[in-house]
Amino acid sequence: MALGVAVFGTGRIGGRYIDVVKQAPGAELKVVAEPREEQVAPLKKQHPEAEFVADYKQALERDDVDVIVGTLPHWLHKQAAIDSANAGKHIYLEKPMAVTLAECDEMLAAARANNVKIMTAHTQRYFPVVAMMKEVVESKQLGDLLMVHDVWHKPYEPEKRPKWMLDRKLGGGMGQMDGTHMIDRTLWIVGNDVATVSAQVGAFTYPELPCDDTSMAFIRWKSGVVATLSRIAWKTGITEYGADYFFTNGQAKFRIAYGSAADQQTGFWIGTDGEWKSQPVEERNSFLDEFSDFVAAIARGDEDTPIPQMHGRNVMEVLEATETSAQTGHEVVLDK
């Protein structure tokens, strides 16, 4: 029997999830919740069979809804997740999990209290090039991992963003939007045993905005691996998006195409003996793969979700550590 699904929000990414739910095995779209009529008008034409409501609480009252897909603005994540948990619905929530670590803890507690699952959809681990890097690390085909440089430099274009994305208190800023992607994929590949975090974080490109656009973080793992996470949202510059991994017997790197510049490409390369060798990359629908895995796990009654429920919290813990380090000028020690 298919799981009934409600989609909350149809903003920058929510509309895409309507198609994802319709394609996912074992899932059946029941309702879409979005209060802005101008936002849903074209979607109603594209999906005439779907029911649309203005208030997500109407969807939570339905007995035929088992799972909610939350694609709401970041500052609405906590309350929507708690309301959904209290209604007995499983929760699939677009990253980041919440605006603060404390909010993550409230959401996890609500899920536990109501015997439902909550998973933060850190989609990038479903990108083929990211999965390829994890395989290289775990296989030790290039020896032991020594260090990582993960990078995302991109245009900011604040005039194209909703106002909440430009306010850190509402979950805006590039740490929440891009930094969480970088932290997620690095933790997934290297591990959760982070020992310390140091960082500089600030609004250097657009200092008039109450949110960050730039950061350089240095992370140490208990294993001895170290990583730098470099990000900047620029007014003018060059887009770079991906990561370099350094091993005892070679290097590996991936890049992810971003924007429309001619030099943007998605690829994976192995570096040995002074030469980069391009590796074939499979094309996948990462959104569909991830949500399908979640639905299958819920249907089976798995103990945890494909991306562990605690992972969204782990990402937020590291992000907050970068902000604390920047504010205090000191390295932050994380207890695991």
C-alpha positions as CSV (number, residue, x, y, z in Angstrom):
1,M,0.0,0.0,0.0
2,A,1.4,3.4,-1.0
3,L,2.2,6.0,1.6
4,G,0.2,9.2,1.3
5,V,2.3,12.3,1.0
6,A,1.7,16.0,1.6
7,V,4.1,18.6,0.2
8,F,4.5,21.7,2.3
9,G,5.6,24.7,0.4
10,T,6.2,25.3,-3.4
11,G,8.9,27.9,-3.3
12,R,12.4,27.7,-4.9
13,I,12.4,23.9,-4.7
14,G,9.0,22.8,-3.4
15,G,7.4,22.6,-6.9
16,R,10.0,20.1,-7.9
17,Y,8.9,17.8,-5.1
18,I,5.5,17.4,-6.6
19,D,7.0,15.6,-9.5
20,V,9.4,13.7,-7.3
21,V,6.5,12.3,-5.1
22,K,4.5,11.4,-8.2
23,Q,7.4,9.4,-9.5
24,A,8.6,7.7,-6.3
25,P,7.7,4.0,-5.9
26,G,5.4,3.4,-2.9
27,A,4.3,7.1,-2.6
28,E,1.1,8.8,-3.5
29,L,0.6,12.5,-3.6
30,K,-2.4,13.5,-1.6
31,V,-2.2,17.3,-1.1
32,V,0.0,20.3,-1.5
33,A,0.0,23.1,1.1
34,E,0.9,26.6,-0.1
35,P,-0.7,29.9,1.0
36,R,0.4,32.0,-2.0
37,E,-2.1,31.7,-4.8
38,E,0.3,33.4,-7.3
39,Q,2.8,30.6,-6.5
40,V,0.4,27.7,-7.0
41,A,-1.6,28.9,-10.0
42,P,0.8,27.5,-12.6
43,L,1.3,24.3,-10.5
44,K,-2.5,23.7,-10.5
45,K,-2.4,23.8,-14.3
46,Q,0.6,21.4,-14.4
47,H,-1.0,19.0,-11.8
48,P,-4.7,19.2,-12.2
49,E,-5.1,15.9,-10.3
50,A,-3.5,17.3,-7.2
51,E,-5.4,19.0,-4.3
52,F,-4.0,22.3,-3.0
53,V,-4.7,23.9,0.4
54,A,-3.6,27.2,1.9
55,D,-2.8,26.0,5.4
56,Y,-0.6,22.9,6.0
57,K,-2.6,22.1,9.2
58,Q,-5.4,21.1,6.9
59,A,-3.1,18.4,5.4
60,L,-2.2,17.3,8.9
61,E,-5.8,16.6,9.7
62,R,-6.1,14.0,6.9
63,D,-5.9,10.3,7.7
64,D,-4.6,9.5,4.2
65,V,-1.4,11.5,4.8
66,D,1.5,9.4,6.2
67,V,4.5,11.6,5.2
68,I,5.1,15.3,4.9
69,V,7.7,16.7,2.6
70,G,8.7,20.1,4.1
71,T,10.2,22.6,1.6
72,L,9.4,25.7,3.7
73,P,11.6,28.7,4.5
74,H,14.2,27.7,7.1
75,W,12.6,29.7,9.9
76,L,9.4,27.7,9.5
77,H,11.0,24.2,9.7
78,K,10.8,23.8,13.5
79,Q,7.1,24.5,14.0
80,A,6.0,22.6,10.9
81,A,8.1,19.6,11.9
82,I,6.7,19.6,15.5
83,D,3.1,20.0,14.3
84,S,3.6,17.1,11.8
85,A,5.2,14.9,14.5
86,N,2.3,15.7,16.9
87,A,-0.1,14.7,14.1
88,G,1.7,11.3,13.7
89,K,3.3,12.0,10.3
90,H,6.8,11.1,9.2
91,I,8.8,14.1,8.2
92,Y,11.1,14.5,5.2
93,L,12.6,18.0,5.5
94,E,14.7,19.9,3.1
95,K,18.0,21.0,4.5
96,P,19.1,22.7,6.8
97,M,17.2,20.9,9.6
98,A,16.5,24.2,11.4
99,V,17.9,27.6,12.1
100,T,19.6,26.6,15.4
101,L,20.9,23.5,17.1
102,A,18.4,24.0,19.9
103,E,15.6,23.9,17.4
104,C,17.0,20.6,16.0
105,D,16.8,19.1,19.5
106,E,13.2,20.2,19.9
107,M,12.2,18.6,16.5
108,L,14.0,15.3,17.3
109,A,12.3,15.2,20.7
110,A,8.9,15.7,19.1
111,A,9.6,12.9,16.6
112,R,10.7,10.5,19.4
113,A,7.7,11.3,21.5
114,N,5.3,10.6,18.7
115,N,7.1,7.5,17.3
116,V,7.7,9.0,13.9
117,K,10.8,9.5,11.8
118,I,12.4,12.9,10.8
119,M,15.0,13.0,8.1
120,T,16.9,16.0,6.8
121,A,17.2,15.8,3.0
122,H,20.9,16.5,2.5
123,T,20.5,15.6,-1.2
124,Q,24.2,16.1,-2.2
125,R,25.2,12.7,-0.9
126,Y,23.0,11.3,-3.7
127,F,25.0,13.2,-6.3
128,P,27.0,10.5,-8.2
129,V,30.3,12.4,-7.9
130,V,30.0,12.8,-4.1
131,A,29.1,9.1,-3.7
132,M,32.2,8.3,-5.9
133,M,34.4,10.2,-3.5
134,K,33.1,8.3,-0.5
135,E,33.8,5.0,-2.4
136,V,37.4,6.1,-3.1
137,V,37.9,7.0,0.5
138,E,36.4,3.8,1.9
139,S,38.1,1.5,-0.6
140,K,41.6,3.0,0.2
141,Q,42.5,2.7,-3.4
142,L,44.6,5.8,-3.0
143,G,45.7,5.0,0.5
144,D,44.7,6.8,3.6
145,L,42.9,10.1,3.5
146,L,45.0,13.0,4.8
147,M,43.1,16.2,4.1
148,V,40.3,17.8,2.2
149,H,39.6,21.2,0.6
150,D,35.9,21.7,-0.1
151,V,34.9,24.9,-2.0
152,W,31.9,26.8,-3.1
153,H,32.5,30.2,-4.7
154,K,29.4,31.6,-6.5
155,P,27.5,34.8,-7.3
156,Y,25.3,36.1,-4.5
157,E,22.6,38.0,-6.4
158,P,20.7,39.1,-3.3
159,E,18.2,41.0,-5.5
160,K,16.9,37.6,-6.8
161,R,16.4,36.1,-3.3
162,P,13.4,36.4,-0.9
163,K,14.1,38.7,2.0
164,W,14.2,35.9,4.6
165,M,17.3,34.5,2.8
166,L,19.1,37.7,3.6
167,D,18.5,37.5,7.4
168,R,20.5,35.0,9.5
169,K,17.8,35.0,12.3
170,L,15.4,33.6,9.7
171,G,17.8,31.0,8.4
172,G,19.3,33.2,5.7
173,G,22.9,33.6,4.7
174,M,25.3,31.4,2.8
175,G,26.2,29.3,5.9
176,Q,22.7,28.0,6.1
177,M,22.2,27.7,2.4
178,D,25.6,26.6,1.0
179,G,27.6,25.8,4.1
180,T,25.3,23.1,5.2
181,H,25.8,21.3,1.9
182,M,29.5,21.5,2.3
183,I,29.5,20.3,5.9
184,D,27.0,17.5,5.1
185,R,29.1,16.0,2.3
186,T,32.3,16.3,4.2
187,L,30.9,14.6,7.3
188,W,29.4,11.9,5.2
189,I,32.7,11.1,3.5
190,V,35.1,11.7,6.4
191,G,33.0,10.9,9.4
192,N,31.1,12.5,12.4
193,D,34.1,12.3,14.8
194,V,34.9,16.0,14.5
195,A,37.2,17.2,17.2
196,T,37.6,20.9,16.7
197,V,36.4,23.7,14.4
198,S,38.0,27.1,13.7
199,A,36.5,29.7,11.3
200,Q,36.2,33.2,10.0
201,V,32.6,34.0,9.0
202,G,31.3,37.4,7.9
203,A,29.4,39.6,5.5
204,F,32.4,40.8,3.5
205,T,30.8,41.0,0.0
206,Y,27.5,42.7,1.2
207,P,28.3,44.1,4.7
208,E,24.9,45.9,4.8
209,L,23.0,42.6,5.0
210,P,22.3,40.9,8.3
211,C,23.7,37.6,7.2
212,D,27.0,36.0,6.2
213,D,28.3,35.6,2.6
214,T,31.8,34.4,3.3
215,S,33.6,31.8,5.4
216,M,36.8,29.8,5.7
217,A,36.6,26.9,8.2
218,F,39.3,24.6,9.4
219,I,38.0,21.3,10.8
220,R,40.0,18.6,12.6
221,W,38.8,15.0,13.0
222,K,39.8,12.7,15.9
223,S,41.2,10.4,13.2
224,G,43.8,13.1,12.3
225,V,42.1,14.1,9.0
226,V,41.8,17.9,8.5
227,A,39.7,19.9,6.1
228,T,39.2,23.5,4.9
229,L,35.7,24.6,3.8
230,S,36.0,27.7,1.7
231,R,32.9,29.6,0.5
232,I,32.2,33.1,-0.8
233,A,29.2,34.6,-2.5
234,W,30.7,37.3,-4.7
235,K,29.6,40.4,-6.6
236,T,32.1,39.5,-9.3
237,G,34.3,36.5,-9.6
238,I,34.7,32.9,-10.7
239,T,32.4,30.1,-9.8
240,E,34.1,27.0,-8.3
241,Y,32.1,24.2,-6.7
242,G,33.4,20.9,-5.6
243,A,36.2,19.3,-3.5
244,D,39.7,18.0,-3.6
245,Y,40.8,15.0,-1.5
246,F,44.4,14.2,-0.7
247,F,45.6,10.7,0.1
248,T,48.9,9.0,0.8
249,N,49.0,7.6,-2.7
250,G,47.3,10.2,-4.9
251,Q,44.5,12.7,-5.1
252,A,40.8,12.8,-6.2
253,K,38.5,15.7,-7.0
254,F,35.0,16.3,-8.1
255,R,33.3,19.4,-9.5
256,I,29.6,20.1,-9.8
257,A,28.3,22.4,-12.6
258,Y,26.8,25.6,-11.2
259,G,25.4,28.4,-13.3
260,S,25.6,29.0,-17.0
261,A,29.3,29.8,-17.5
262,A,31.0,27.9,-20.3
263,D,33.6,26.3,-18.1
264,Q,31.1,24.7,-15.7
265,Q,31.0,20.9,-15.8
266,T,30.2,18.0,-13.5
267,G,33.1,15.5,-13.3
268,F,35.3,13.3,-11.2
269,W,39.0,12.9,-11.5
270,I,41.7,10.6,-10.0
271,G,45.2,12.1,-9.8
272,T,48.4,10.0,-9.7
273,D,51.9,10.3,-11.2
274,G,51.3,14.0,-12.1
275,E,48.2,13.3,-14.3
276,W,44.5,13.8,-13.8
277,K,42.4,11.0,-15.2
278,S,38.7,11.7,-15.8
279,Q,36.3,9.0,-14.5
280,P,32.8,8.3,-16.0
281,V,30.0,9.8,-14.1
282,E,26.4,8.3,-14.1
283,E,23.5,10.7,-14.5
284,R,20.9,10.3,-11.7
285,N,17.9,12.2,-10.3
286,S,19.2,12.7,-6.8
287,F,16.0,14.1,-5.5
288,L,14.0,11.1,-6.6
289,D,16.7,8.6,-5.4
290,E,16.8,10.2,-2.0
291,F,13.0,10.4,-1.5
292,S,12.5,6.9,-2.8
293,D,15.0,5.6,-0.3
294,F,13.1,7.4,2.5
295,V,9.7,6.1,1.5
296,A,11.1,2.5,1.3
297,A,12.7,2.8,4.8
298,I,9.4,4.0,6.3
299,A,7.4,1.3,4.5
300,R,9.9,-1.4,5.9
301,G,9.8,0.1,9.4
302,D,13.5,0.6,9.5
303,E,15.0,1.7,12.8
304,D,16.5,4.8,11.3
305,T,16.2,6.7,8.0
306,P,18.6,6.5,5.1
307,I,20.3,9.7,6.2
308,P,20.3,9.1,9.9
309,Q,17.9,11.3,11.9
310,M,20.8,12.8,13.9
311,H,22.7,13.8,10.9
312,G,20.8,17.1,10.3
313,R,21.7,18.0,13.9
314,N,25.4,17.0,13.4
315,V,25.6,19.4,10.4
316,M,24.0,22.2,12.4
317,E,26.4,21.6,15.3
318,V,29.4,22.1,13.0
319,L,27.8,25.2,11.4
320,E,27.1,26.8,14.8
321,A,30.7,26.0,15.8
322,T,32.0,28.0,12.8
323,E,29.9,30.9,13.8
324,T,31.0,30.7,17.5
325,S,34.6,30.5,16.5
326,A,34.2,33.5,14.3
327,Q,32.6,35.5,17.0
328,T,35.0,34.5,19.8
329,G,38.2,34.2,17.8
330,H,38.9,30.8,19.4
331,E,38.8,27.2,18.2
332,V,35.7,25.3,19.3
333,V,36.0,21.8,20.7
334,L,33.2,19.5,20.0
335,D,32.3,16.7,22.4
336,K,31.1,13.5,20.7
